[in-house]
Amino acid sequence: MTQSKKKQQVRISEIIISKYRGIFNNTKIKHIILTSGRAGTKSSYAAIRADYQILADPYGSVVVLRKHHNKLRKTVYKEMLRGLNRLKVKKTAFKITKSPMEITYKKHGTTIYFSGSDGIDDTKGIIDEDKPIKLVILDELTEFFDDGEGEDELTNIEATFVRGNSSGFQMIYLYNPPKNPNAEINQWCKKMEKRGDCIHIHTTYEDVPIAWLGQDLIDSAEEMKKTDLKMYRWVWLGESTGVDDLIYYMFKPEHHTYNPDDYSKKSKEAIGEIGIGVDYGQQNATVFEAAGIDYENQILRGLKEYYHSGRETGKQKSPSDYAKDLKQFCDEIEKEYNRVVSYIFIDPSAAGLIEEARRQLPHISIISARNDVKLGISRVQKFLSFKRLLLSTTQKHLIKEMGIYQYEPKSIEKGKEEPLKVSDHAEDALRYLLVGMWKQIFYMLPMAERGDEN
């Protein structure tokens, strides 16, 4: 029970799932690995455990780490504050600051510190000699492997904070397993499981009372289960299902394409905001892919495609030439759909084309595209899985690439999926477009699938 007034007391067993009850007060376990699919409540557990630590132990503080400092406030910091509500402890009992991000229990002076680990030495300044760190929580552990030094960094973090502790020191690691069984973090987990001072607990939304999650979340899971079973097993059950060589394996022409000749003029003029993604190449192909928001059917509807390859045609074009082609492309779309193009997202490496396009099309927002390949692929996959993306049969190169765009097999074996840089120009243009328009279209997905709005 918490240290607050009796009428506010809450039983820990009532606010954490049964799988976690055996570890809550077991300080003999040094390393606790918590994995899950979506909504497995591992983050909620970690927050309650951290808050309880500074309430119950007058001599032990907590540090919460993510690889990148700029992701702390909207994630684990907010989760720790929610944890105080679940424990029914008044926030007035704490000194809560945002800069630096700290939560201090006034009665004991014990603190939860929040820090990024952008550099392996960043954490060394968080040492509290009077209230030593008894609990280290590492959130989104995959980032430490994808963007950091992996196991070496974790070992260094442990060495930093274990000092000054004679007993009771713990580290909790939180992550959703990546698809690839060969991923470095999956190999690290298997290695840790062999240690006598480590426990690994995996949970799914099925371990959580429906009343905690809400029926809408359950419905989202069941919808994905019906539309894409493999994606469901990874996203919701947290299984490392393996990585298909084919990136958009869920694409089916019968489900994801339409003939624009069957689309009435009235329907065309009902299309909302229109965006264009542009992938630029000098000898390689330059591609424009256009799509508009179909509010009536709640889909992103592909509209038109432009494709030119200097290598294939033997005719090179300059950025100025492509800007003129882009203007003509927009003029045709605006005439056909009776609407001005809202956004154009251009390959960020094409500075010359971006400049020329802004000259040619001053009435359209010309934006340097966000080139986050992993994020873009995951968002396209979601739209395909939930049939929220429909391509025009005129987008022939994009449709063709959907069937051949794949990961480099050796990269899968190494645990780091990297797309083959062939037959990817239309796919890159689509990715730029979908990521660029995310704020306008993410609402089409089930609530639980929307993720970060940015």
N, C-alpha and C positions, 0 to 999 in steps of 0.2 A: 504494500500500500504506500501511497505517497506520504510526504511529511506535512501535508496541509491539514486543515481542520477536518474533524471527523465526518461532518456532513458532506464534505467534498471528496472523501476517499473513494478510490476506484480500485477494483481488483485488476491486477495486470492480466490475469487469465481471461478477463472479459474484453480486453482491447488488443490482444495479439492472437493469431491463429494457433491451433493446437500444435502444429509442427514446431513452433518456436518456443513452446513453454518449457521444454527440458533444458534449454540453453540460457534462459534469461538470467538466472542467478548462478550459473556455473562458471566461475572465474578461473577454473583449472584449465579450461580450453583456451589455448593461446591464439589460435587462428580459426576464425569462423568464416567460411565461404558461403554466401547466400546467393543462389542463382534462381531465376524464375522466368516464366513467360510474362506477358503483360498482366498487370493487376495481381501479381503474386504477393503483394504487401511487404516485400523485403525492405523497401525504403521507409515505410511506416514503422516497421519493427525497429529498424536502426535508429530512427528518431526518438521513439519511446525509450529505447535502451540508453541513448546518449543523455536525454533529459533526466532520466532516472538516476544515471550515474552521478550527475552533479547535485542532485537532490539528496541522495542516500549516503554518499561518501564525502565527508567533509575534507578529505585529503586527496581527492582524485579528480583531475580535469579531463577534458576530451578535446581531440582535434579531428576535424572533418576535412578531408582532402578531395579535391577533384583535380584532374590534370591541368585544366585551364581555369584560372581565377575568375574570368568573366562569366562563367556559367554557374557560379555558386549561389548568387542571390535569388535567382528565380527557381532554383531546384532545392538543394539540401537545406539552405538557410530557411526557406519557407516551410519545408517539411519539419524542421525542428520546432518552429513556432506552432505548427499544427499539433505536434506531439504534446506540447504543454496543454493545449486544449483537451486532448484525449485523456491526459492525466488529471485534468480538472484542477490545475494549479493556476492561480491568478498571475497574470504577467507583471503585476506590480511587485511581485516578489523577486523580480529579476531586473538587472540593468541590461537593456538590449540596445546594441549599437550597430549601425550599418557601415561606419567607416572608423575604425576597422570593424568587420563583421564579428561580433562576439555576443554571447549570451552568458551572463554571470549571475549565479544565484547569490543574492545579497547576504543571506544568513551565513553561508560557508565561505564565500569568495571563490567558489569553484566555477570554472568557465568552460564553455564550448567555444573553441576557436575554429575559424574557417579559413582555409588557405588553398591556393592553387599550387601545383607542383610543376610549373612551366619549366623550371630548371631543377636539377636534382638537389641543389643546395638551398632552394627556396624555403624549405621547411625547417632549416636548422635554427632559425631565430625564434621559433615558437617553443621555448623551453620555460616552464614555470617551476622554479626551484622549490617554492613553498607548497604548491599544489601540483605535483608531477602528473604528466599525462598517463592516465590509466587505460584509456580507450582511444584507439585510432580507427576511424571509419574512412574507408576509401570507396567513394561512389563512382559509378560508371568506370569500372576498372579497365574495360577494354581500351579506354583512351590512353592508359599508361603503357599499353602494349602497342597500340597503333601509332601514337604520337610521341611516345617516350622511350625509355630504356628497359621497359618490361620488368622481368624478374630482378635485374640488378637494381633498378630504382626502388622496387618494393623492399628489397633487403636493406638498402640504405636508409629508407624511411623508418623501418623497424629499428635499426641500430640507433637512429637519432632519438627516438622517443622511449625506448626501453630503459634508458639510463635513469637511475634514481628509483627504480621499482624493484622491490625485493620479491613481490608476488602480485598476482591479480592483473597483470598487464595483458590486454587483449587487442587484437586487430580484427576488424570485420570488413570483409571484401564484398562489394555488391556489383553484380552485372547480369545482363541478359546474354546467354551464350550466343556467339555468332553462328551463322549457318554452317560454316566450314569446320568439320571435326579436326582439320589439320591446323586451325588457327593457334597461334602461339599461346594464347590465354587458356585454351582448352587443354593444351599439353601441360601447362603450368599447373592447372587444377588437378589433373590426374597425378602429377608428381606430389602435390601437397596432400592429397588424399591418403598417401602411404605413410604420412607422418603420424606419430602417436599423439601429438598436441594439436591436431587439426580435425575439424568436422566440416563436412559439406552438406548443406540442406538445399534441396531444390523444391520449389513450390510452383503452383499454377493458380489461376483464378478459380479452379474447381476446388481448391482447398479453403476457399474463403466463403463465409456466409453470404448468401445472395443479398441479404438486407444491407450489408456493408458496401456492396458494389453497385447495387441498383440494377433493375431489369434492362435498362437501355444498354449497359455495358455487356451484359450477358447476350443480348440480342445482336450486338456488334460482333461478338465472337462467333456466334452461330451463323451469322451471315457470311463471314469469311470462310467458315468451315464448309459451307455449301458451295461457295464460288471458287475457292482455291485451297484445297485440303493441305497441300504441302506448305503453303504460306501460313496457314492456320497453325500447323504443328510447330513451326518455328516461332511465329509472333506470339501466339497465345499459350502454347505448351512449353516453349523454351527449349525445344529439341534442336540439336545440331543436325539438321536434316540432310546436309550435304549441299554442295553448290552445283547447279546445272551448268554445263558448258554454255548453253544457250541462255542469255541474260533475261530475255522476255519470253520465257517458255510458256507463259500464260496467254500470249497473244494468239487469237484464233480469228482468221478473216471473217468467218460467219458471225462472230460476236462483236468484232471491233472495226468493221468497215461498213460504209454505206455508199450508195450510188447517188451523187448530187443531182442527176437527172430526175430522180424521184422526189426531189426536195422542192417544194413549191416556192414561188416568188415571195408569197406572204410569209412563209416560214423563214426564208433567207433574210428578209427584212426584220424579223423578230430576233435575230442574233444580237447578243449584247456586245460587250467589249471584245475587240479583236486584237490579238497579239501575233507577232512574228518572231521566230527564232532564226538566227543567222549563224551558220558555221562557215568560216572563211578559209580558203586555201589558195595558194598561188598556182602550183601545178596540180595539187589535189583539188577535189571538187569544192565549189562554193554552193551552199544550199540555203534556201529560204523555206521555212515551214510555217504556214499560217493556220491559226485556229481561233474560234470564237466561242464565247460562252452561250450555250443554249439553255436559257433559264427554264424554259417550258419542260424540257426533258432532264434537266439537271446533269448535263454532260458538257465536257469540253469537246467541241466538234471541229475536227480538222477541215480546212477549207481549200487550201491551194498549196502548190509546191513549185519551186524553181530549182533547177539543178544544172550546173555547168562545170565541166571538168576540163581544165586546160590540157591535161595529159591525154585524155580520151579524144578530145576534139582537135588537138594540135593548135588551138587558138588560145593564147593567154589574154586575160583581161586585167586591167588595172583597177585599183580601188575606185577610181572615178567612174569607170565603166560599170562596175558592180553597183555603185550608188545610183546610177541612172537606171539600171535594170530594176533595182529595188523600188525606185520611184514609180516606174511603170507597173510593177507588181502590185504596189499599194493602190495606184489609180484604178487598176482592174478590179481589185477587191472592193474598193469603196463604191465603185459603180454598181457592181453585182449585188452587194449587200446593203447599199444605201446607207453606209455608215463609215465614218472616218476611222482609220486604224488608230488604236489607242497607244500601243507600245511596240517598240522593236528592240529585241535583246540581241546584241551582236557579240560574237566571239571576242573576248577581252584582248586577245593577241592582235586583233585587226584594228590598231589605232588609226591607221590611214582611212580605212573604210568608215569607221565611226565618225571621223571628222567630215568626210565627204557626204555621208548620209545626213548629218545634221544640216549641211548646206542645202542639200536637195529637198529635205523634208522637214522644214522648220516647224511645221504644225503638229509633228508627232514626237512623242517622248522617245529619244534614242538613248538606250541604256547599255552600258558595258555589262555583259552577262556575268552571272555568278557561276564560276567554273568549278563547282564542287561535284565531282563525278559520282562519288558514293551517294551523296544526298540526292542528286538528280535521278539516278537510277532507281533508288528506293521509292521516290515519289511517282515516277512513271509506272513502276511495278504496281503500286497501290491503285493508281487510276485504271490500270488494265485489269487488275484482280477484281475490282468492284464494278467493272464495265462503265466507268465514268469517262472513258476516252474513246472517241469514235473517229476513225480516219476516213477521209474521202478516198474513193477508188482512184482519183486523179493523183494522189500522193504515192506514186508508184515506187519511187526509190525508198521512201520511208517504209512502205509495206514490205518491200523486198528485204530491207535490212532487218526488219523485225524477225525474220526467219533465219538470219545468219549472224547477227550481232552476238558475240560470245566472249567469254573470259579466256585468257591465255591459260591453257591447261597446266603449265609448270607453275604459274602463280598460285593456282588453287592448291597444288601439292605443297607449296611453301606456306600456305595459310593466309596469303594476301591476294585477294582477287583483283586482277587488273584486266580491263577489257583489251582485247586485241585491237590495235590501231589500224584496222582494215574494215571496210564496209561499215563505217561509223559516222559518216558526215551528216546524214539525215537524222540519225539518232542524237548526235550532239546538238543539232539545231532544235529538235524537239525537247531535249533536256533543258536547254537554255530558256525556251519558251515556258515550259511548265513550271520551272523553279521561279522564273521571273513573275509569273502571274499567280503565284501560290496564294497570296493574300486575297485574291479575287475568287479562287476556285476551291480552296481547301474545305470549305463548308459542304461540298458535295459528298464528301466521305463521311462514314459513320463517325460519331463524336470521338470514339476511342482511337480512331486511325489518323486523326488530324495532326497530332504532334505539334511541333513548333510552327507558329504562324509565319516566321521569317524565312 
